[in-house]
Amino acid sequence: MSAVSSKPVSARVLDAAIAWQLCLDCGNGSAMEQAEFAKWYAASEEHARAWLQLGMLDHRFSSTTVPVRKALLSARSGVQQRVRKLGGGLASIVLVCGLALFAGKNYLPLDYWMADQRTATGEQRQLRLADGTLLNLNTHSAVDVRFDDKTRLIVLHEGEILVQTGHDDPRPFIVQTADGNLRALGTRFLVKREDDGTRLSVLQSRVAAHPQGSPDERIYSEGQQVLMHRDSLGQMLAVNVGADAWTRGMLVLDNVRLADMVRELNRYHRGHLGVEPEVADLRITGSFPLNNLELALNALQPTLPVQIQQRTPWWVTVSAKAQTR
């Protein structure tokens, strides 16, 4: 993110950006609402900056668990009070769209917003840490950097990182997630938070994986990957082809399901990107740009019986190609 885009924005403008985000994310914004948003966005450089920094909420349309739903419902009055500050017309739009959105989607953890470093949806960033380590943050990622006299610690709250550790530093280098610790042994590796665990992919040298709720620690070598759960380590597999291609702006696939490709592209898309069940199991191989969703999806049509349906810039579906008579 540039110095200009990282400048602070006022609470009032940030509230307005959140309100518009909730409205547009509900998926049925009218043409009038979209036009009003475009006017708001263009009215001020601070508006555009707030929208970029906000990044958009997590677009995983799975139903919330009971504890999460209770927490969201108990927070409803707070959401209403915050939205009322924006004015009657916009507030009513947000209360209809935003509360429905909260009830049906996963909430975004506070840790993401409070992290030392974070990227918005579709944004990537490279950092050089004090010890010389190179840290790449993928789309919608959040980390805390906690170095002290004894340990070099990276806490990954959300998303995915690539680590290339600095040398000539005797302190252990550890990546910590909610599932456990990953200790670098002079190496280059990927760490990705997934719904059911933390995925480690070792690109060079070795990494020791230690689940939070287990006394066992296992060392993985170059070319190996594993999904670490809180109390166990999954099956060891070979690292996926092009696992680090995202650092070069590309998605590289080798015979994967179309649904899995769409799910991966959706991590970089500020909106809903879906696939119809009829074509979800089609297989795809190739390289696709991550910073140009339209180009990536259009590349599917010459080789697969699919078509791209775009209702709005925020709502895109890959569906079965219409039959011609």
VOZA-669239 format. One record per residue (C-alpha): x, y, z; residue number from 1. Coordinates in Angstrom, 2 decimals, decimal comma. Example, Ala and Ser with C-alpha at 12.3 -4.5 7.8 and 13.67 -1.06 7.14 Angstrom:
# VOZA-669239
[[12,30; -4,50; 7,80]; 1]
[[13,67; -1,06; 7,14]; 2]
# end
This chain:
# VOZA-669239
[[0,00; 0,00; 0,00]; 1]
[[1,37; 3,43; -0,88]; 2]
[[2,08; 6,16; 1,68]; 3]
[[-0,95; 8,08; 0,43]; 4]
[[-3,34; 5,13; 0,71]; 5]
[[-2,10; 4,32; 4,23]; 6]
[[-2,80; 7,82; 5,61]; 7]
[[-5,41; 7,77; 8,40]; 8]
[[-9,03; 8,59; 7,62]; 9]
[[-11,60; 10,16; 9,92]; 10]
[[-14,01; 8,00; 11,91]; 11]
[[-16,92; 9,63; 10,06]; 12]
[[-15,57; 8,68; 6,64]; 13]
[[-14,66; 5,18; 7,81]; 14]
[[-18,20; 4,69; 9,15]; 15]
[[-19,59; 5,76; 5,78]; 16]
[[-17,29; 3,30; 3,98]; 17]
[[-18,44; 0,50; 6,30]; 18]
[[-22,06; 1,43; 5,66]; 19]
[[-21,61; 1,31; 1,90]; 20]
[[-19,74; -1,96; 2,17]; 21]
[[-22,61; -3,55; 4,10]; 22]
[[-25,14; -2,26; 1,59]; 23]
[[-23,29; -3,43; -1,51]; 24]
[[-22,36; -6,77; 0,02]; 25]
[[-25,99; -7,77; 0,46]; 26]
[[-26,01; -8,57; -3,26]; 27]
[[-29,20; -6,80; -4,34]; 28]
[[-28,19; -3,14; -4,44]; 29]
[[-30,32; -1,18; -6,90]; 30]
[[-28,90; 0,85; -9,76]; 31]
[[-29,72; 3,98; -7,75]; 32]
[[-27,76; 2,74; -4,74]; 33]
[[-24,79; 1,85; -6,92]; 34]
[[-24,89; 5,27; -8,54]; 35]
[[-25,04; 6,94; -5,12]; 36]
[[-22,03; 4,90; -4,01]; 37]
[[-20,08; 5,93; -7,11]; 38]
[[-20,82; 9,58; -6,32]; 39]
[[-19,72; 9,17; -2,72]; 40]
[[-16,52; 7,38; -3,77]; 41]
[[-15,58; 10,07; -6,31]; 42]
[[-16,45; 13,02; -4,07]; 43]
[[-13,24; 12,92; -2,03]; 44]
[[-9,78; 11,39; -2,07]; 45]
[[-10,35; 10,49; 1,57]; 46]
[[-13,45; 8,48; 0,58]; 47]
[[-11,41; 6,47; -1,95]; 48]
[[-8,63; 5,97; 0,61]; 49]
[[-11,08; 4,73; 3,25]; 50]
[[-12,59; 2,27; 0,78]; 51]
[[-9,15; 0,91; -0,11]; 52]
[[-8,12; 0,56; 3,52]; 53]
[[-11,36; -1,10; 4,51]; 54]
[[-10,72; -3,75; 1,89]; 55]
[[-14,19; -5,36; 2,08]; 56]
[[-15,55; -7,95; 4,49]; 57]
[[-14,84; -11,66; 4,21]; 58]
[[-17,00; -13,12; 1,39]; 59]
[[-17,47; -16,66; 2,62]; 60]
[[-21,23; -17,30; 2,46]; 61]
[[-21,35; -20,16; 4,93]; 62]
[[-23,85; -20,02; 7,77]; 63]
[[-22,56; -18,76; 11,09]; 64]
[[-22,29; -21,03; 14,07]; 65]
[[-24,72; -20,64; 16,97]; 66]
[[-22,24; -18,79; 19,27]; 67]
[[-21,30; -16,41; 16,46]; 68]
[[-24,94; -15,75; 15,60]; 69]
[[-25,74; -14,97; 19,24]; 70]
[[-22,82; -12,57; 19,43]; 71]
[[-23,91; -10,78; 16,27]; 72]
[[-27,50; -10,47; 17,42]; 73]
[[-26,40; -9,12; 20,80]; 74]
[[-24,32; -6,49; 18,97]; 75]
[[-27,24; -5,37; 16,81]; 76]
[[-27,99; -2,24; 18,87]; 77]
[[-24,36; -1,14; 18,53]; 78]
[[-24,51; -1,54; 14,76]; 79]
[[-27,74; 0,45; 14,62]; 80]
[[-26,30; 3,30; 16,70]; 81]
[[-23,21; 3,48; 14,51]; 82]
[[-25,22; 3,52; 11,30]; 83]
[[-27,62; 6,25; 12,51]; 84]
[[-24,72; 8,71; 12,46]; 85]
[[-24,65; 8,47; 8,66]; 86]
[[-28,09; 9,95; 8,11]; 87]
[[-31,60; 8,64; 7,61]; 88]
[[-31,54; 7,55; 3,96]; 89]
[[-28,27; 5,68; 4,01]; 90]
[[-28,96; 4,29; 7,47]; 91]
[[-32,16; 2,61; 6,34]; 92]
[[-30,33; 1,01; 3,41]; 93]
[[-27,64; -0,29; 5,74]; 94]
[[-30,04; -1,63; 8,36]; 95]
[[-31,83; -3,67; 5,73]; 96]
[[-28,71; -4,92; 3,92]; 97]
[[-26,11; -4,86; 6,65]; 98]
[[-27,96; -6,71; 9,40]; 99]
[[-29,04; -9,38; 6,93]; 100]
[[-25,42; -9,72; 5,89]; 101]
[[-24,23; -10,07; 9,48]; 102]
[[-26,83; -12,76; 10,15]; 103]
[[-25,77; -14,92; 7,20]; 104]
[[-21,99; -14,50; 6,86]; 105]
[[-18,90; -15,10; 8,94]; 106]
[[-17,81; -12,11; 10,94]; 107]
[[-14,34; -10,64; 10,43]; 108]
[[-12,15; -11,16; 13,53]; 109]
[[-11,09; -8,11; 15,50]; 110]
[[-7,52; -9,46; 15,34]; 111]
[[-7,48; -8,66; 11,63]; 112]
[[-8,21; -4,97; 12,18]; 113]
[[-5,82; -4,70; 15,12]; 114]
[[-2,87; -6,47; 13,44]; 115]
[[0,51; -4,77; 12,96]; 116]
[[0,40; -5,43; 9,21]; 117]
[[-2,58; -6,35; 7,03]; 118]
[[-3,60; -6,41; 3,40]; 119]
[[-7,00; -5,75; 1,88]; 120]
[[-8,80; -8,07; -0,50]; 121]
[[-6,77; -8,27; -3,70]; 122]
[[-3,74; -6,55; -2,14]; 123]
[[-0,28; -8,09; -1,69]; 124]
[[2,72; -6,64; 0,11]; 125]
[[6,37; -7,48; 0,81]; 126]
[[8,10; -6,44; 4,03]; 127]
[[11,75; -6,67; 5,07]; 128]
[[11,95; -7,24; 8,80]; 129]
[[14,66; -6,02; 11,18]; 130]
[[16,58; -9,32; 10,99]; 131]
[[16,63; -9,30; 7,18]; 132]
[[13,69; -11,70; 6,79]; 133]
[[11,49; -11,15; 3,72]; 134]
[[7,79; -11,48; 4,50]; 135]
[[5,19; -11,54; 1,70]; 136]
[[1,55; -11,02; 2,68]; 137]
[[-1,04; -12,42; 0,31]; 138]
[[-4,55; -11,06; -0,19]; 139]
[[-6,60; -10,34; 2,95]; 140]
[[-3,86; -11,30; 5,40]; 141]
[[-2,95; -10,01; 8,85]; 142]
[[0,15; -10,53; 11,00]; 143]
[[1,75; -9,27; 14,19]; 144]
[[5,54; -8,99; 14,31]; 145]
[[6,86; -9,65; 17,82]; 146]
[[10,64; -9,70; 17,98]; 147]
[[12,44; -9,65; 21,34]; 148]
[[15,84; -10,64; 22,72]; 149]
[[14,97; -14,35; 22,71]; 150]
[[12,58; -15,02; 19,82]; 151]
[[11,56; -13,82; 16,39]; 152]
[[7,80; -14,39; 16,37]; 153]
[[5,27; -13,81; 13,58]; 154]
[[1,60; -14,25; 14,55]; 155]
[[-0,55; -15,03; 11,50]; 156]
[[-4,17; -14,10; 12,25]; 157]
[[-5,64; -14,35; 8,77]; 158]
[[-4,66; -15,20; 5,21]; 159]
[[-1,34; -16,41; 3,86]; 160]
[[2,33; -15,48; 4,06]; 161]
[[5,60; -16,48; 2,40]; 162]
[[8,62; -16,35; 4,71]; 163]
[[12,26; -16,22; 3,65]; 164]
[[14,13; -16,09; 6,92]; 165]
[[17,11; -13,83; 7,54]; 166]
[[20,42; -15,54; 8,31]; 167]
[[23,07; -14,95; 10,97]; 168]
[[20,52; -14,48; 13,75]; 169]
[[20,67; -17,06; 16,57]; 170]
[[17,13; -16,39; 17,82]; 171]
[[14,56; -19,02; 16,79]; 172]
[[12,12; -17,89; 14,08]; 173]
[[8,54; -19,01; 14,76]; 174]
[[5,24; -18,49; 12,93]; 175]
[[2,32; -18,88; 15,30]; 176]
[[-1,33; -19,43; 14,39]; 177]
[[-4,39; -20,53; 16,36]; 178]
[[-3,44; -24,13; 15,47]; 179]
[[0,15; -24,16; 16,72]; 180]
[[3,75; -23,12; 16,01]; 181]
[[5,95; -23,52; 12,94]; 182]
[[9,68; -23,22; 13,66]; 183]
[[11,95; -22,34; 10,74]; 184]
[[15,19; -24,24; 10,35]; 185]
[[16,90; -21,84; 7,93]; 186]
[[14,28; -21,88; 5,24]; 187]
[[11,69; -20,48; 2,80]; 188]
[[8,11; -21,58; 3,37]; 189]
[[4,40; -20,75; 3,02]; 190]
[[1,86; -20,61; 5,85]; 191]
[[-1,85; -20,36; 5,05]; 192]
[[-4,82; -20,19; 7,40]; 193]
[[-7,64; -22,44; 6,19]; 194]
[[-11,09; -23,19; 7,59]; 195]
[[-9,95; -26,46; 9,19]; 196]
[[-6,33; -25,74; 10,04]; 197]
[[-3,02; -24,15; 9,05]; 198]
[[-1,29; -25,32; 5,86]; 199]
[[2,51; -25,44; 5,81]; 200]
[[4,32; -25,75; 2,47]; 201]
[[8,12; -26,01; 2,67]; 202]
[[9,88; -24,55; -0,37]; 203]
[[13,47; -24,72; 0,91]; 204]
[[15,25; -26,40; 3,82]; 205]
[[13,06; -27,57; 6,74]; 206]
[[10,33; -26,45; 9,17]; 207]
[[9,27; -28,02; 12,50]; 208]
[[5,50; -28,14; 13,06]; 209]
[[4,07; -28,32; 16,60]; 210]
[[0,26; -28,40; 17,04]; 211]
[[-1,02; -26,35; 19,96]; 212]
[[-2,75; -29,24; 21,72]; 213]
[[-0,19; -31,97; 21,10]; 214]
[[3,24; -32,75; 22,58]; 215]
[[4,48; -33,97; 19,20]; 216]
[[6,67; -31,97; 16,85]; 217]
[[7,45; -33,13; 13,32]; 218]
[[10,00; -31,79; 10,84]; 219]
[[9,04; -31,26; 7,19]; 220]
[[11,53; -30,88; 4,37]; 221]
[[11,68; -29,09; 1,03]; 222]
[[8,82; -30,09; -1,27]; 223]
[[6,52; -31,28; 1,55]; 224]
[[3,27; -29,82; 2,85]; 225]
[[0,96; -30,63; 5,73]; 226]
[[-2,29; -29,35; 7,24]; 227]
[[-1,77; -28,68; 10,96]; 228]
[[-4,80; -28,93; 13,23]; 229]
[[-4,87; -27,79; 16,84]; 230]
[[-4,29; -31,31; 18,16]; 231]
[[-2,74; -33,21; 15,27]; 232]
[[-0,84; -33,12; 11,98]; 233]
[[-2,49; -34,27; 8,78]; 234]
[[-1,08; -36,46; 6,02]; 235]
[[2,19; -35,34; 4,47]; 236]
[[1,74; -34,38; 0,79]; 237]
[[3,84; -32,94; -2,01]; 238]
[[3,80; -29,15; -2,33]; 239]
[[1,32; -28,01; -4,97]; 240]
[[2,67; -26,90; -8,33]; 241]
[[3,11; -23,12; -8,33]; 242]
[[2,30; -22,82; -4,62]; 243]
[[4,18; -19,50; -4,40]; 244]
[[3,10; -18,19; -7,81]; 245]
[[0,84; -15,65; -6,07]; 246]
[[3,97; -13,67; -5,15]; 247]
[[4,36; -13,09; -8,90]; 248]
[[0,69; -12,25; -9,42]; 249]
[[-0,30; -15,60; -10,89]; 250]
[[-2,50; -18,58; -10,00]; 251]
[[-0,96; -21,82; -11,30]; 252]
[[-3,18; -24,91; -11,39]; 253]
[[-2,63; -28,54; -12,36]; 254]
[[-5,80; -30,57; -12,92]; 255]
[[-7,91; -29,03; -10,14]; 256]
[[-11,67; -28,76; -9,81]; 257]
[[-13,22; -25,63; -11,28]; 258]
[[-14,92; -25,01; -7,93]; 259]
[[-11,52; -24,97; -6,21]; 260]
[[-10,15; -22,53; -8,78]; 261]
[[-13,13; -20,21; -8,31]; 262]
[[-12,79; -20,43; -4,53]; 263]
[[-9,14; -19,39; -4,82]; 264]
[[-9,88; -16,52; -7,21]; 265]
[[-12,62; -15,33; -4,86]; 266]
[[-9,95; -14,58; -2,25]; 267]
[[-8,75; -11,77; -4,53]; 268]
[[-12,19; -10,50; -5,60]; 269]
[[-14,04; -7,68; -3,83]; 270]
[[-17,42; -9,27; -4,15]; 271]
[[-19,12; -12,63; -4,63]; 272]
[[-17,60; -15,08; -7,13]; 273]
[[-19,51; -18,34; -7,40]; 274]
[[-19,79; -21,45; -9,54]; 275]
[[-22,91; -23,46; -10,39]; 276]
[[-22,98; -27,09; -9,21]; 277]
[[-23,39; -28,38; -12,80]; 278]
[[-19,84; -27,30; -13,70]; 279]
[[-18,15; -27,35; -10,29]; 280]
[[-16,38; -30,69; -10,91]; 281]
[[-14,85; -29,80; -14,28]; 282]
[[-11,05; -29,95; -14,23]; 283]
[[-8,72; -27,12; -15,20]; 284]
[[-4,97; -26,72; -15,77]; 285]
[[-3,17; -23,47; -16,53]; 286]
[[-1,86; -20,12; -15,31]; 287]
[[-4,20; -17,23; -14,58]; 288]
[[-3,61; -13,59; -13,52]; 289]
[[-4,74; -12,72; -10,02]; 290]
[[-5,01; -8,97; -10,65]; 291]
[[-7,41; -9,28; -13,60]; 292]
[[-10,46; -11,38; -12,71]; 293]
[[-12,17; -10,78; -16,05]; 294]
[[-9,16; -12,02; -18,01]; 295]
[[-8,77; -15,07; -15,75]; 296]
[[-12,41; -16,10; -16,09]; 297]
[[-12,61; -15,42; -19,82]; 298]
[[-9,66; -17,78; -20,31]; 299]
[[-11,94; -20,64; -19,19]; 300]
[[-14,46; -20,29; -21,99]; 301]
[[-12,40; -21,58; -24,96]; 302]
[[-11,64; -24,87; -23,18]; 303]
[[-14,59; -25,52; -20,85]; 304]
[[-18,38; -25,56; -21,51]; 305]
[[-18,97; -22,55; -19,25]; 306]
[[-20,10; -18,95; -19,47]; 307]
[[-19,49; -15,99; -17,19]; 308]
[[-22,53; -14,19; -15,78]; 309]
[[-21,86; -10,77; -14,23]; 310]
[[-24,88; -9,18; -12,59]; 311]
[[-22,90; -6,34; -11,02]; 312]
[[-19,15; -5,66; -10,60]; 313]
[[-19,48; -7,38; -7,21]; 314]
[[-21,51; -10,45; -8,22]; 315]
[[-20,06; -12,91; -10,77]; 316]
[[-21,04; -16,53; -11,44]; 317]
[[-19,44; -19,24; -13,57]; 318]
[[-22,30; -21,29; -15,03]; 319]
[[-22,93; -23,96; -17,64]; 320]
[[-22,78; -22,74; -21,21]; 321]
[[-26,21; -22,28; -22,74]; 322]
[[-27,17; -25,04; -25,17]; 323]
[[-27,52; -23,93; -28,80]; 324]
[[-30,09; -25,49; -31,07]; 325]
# end
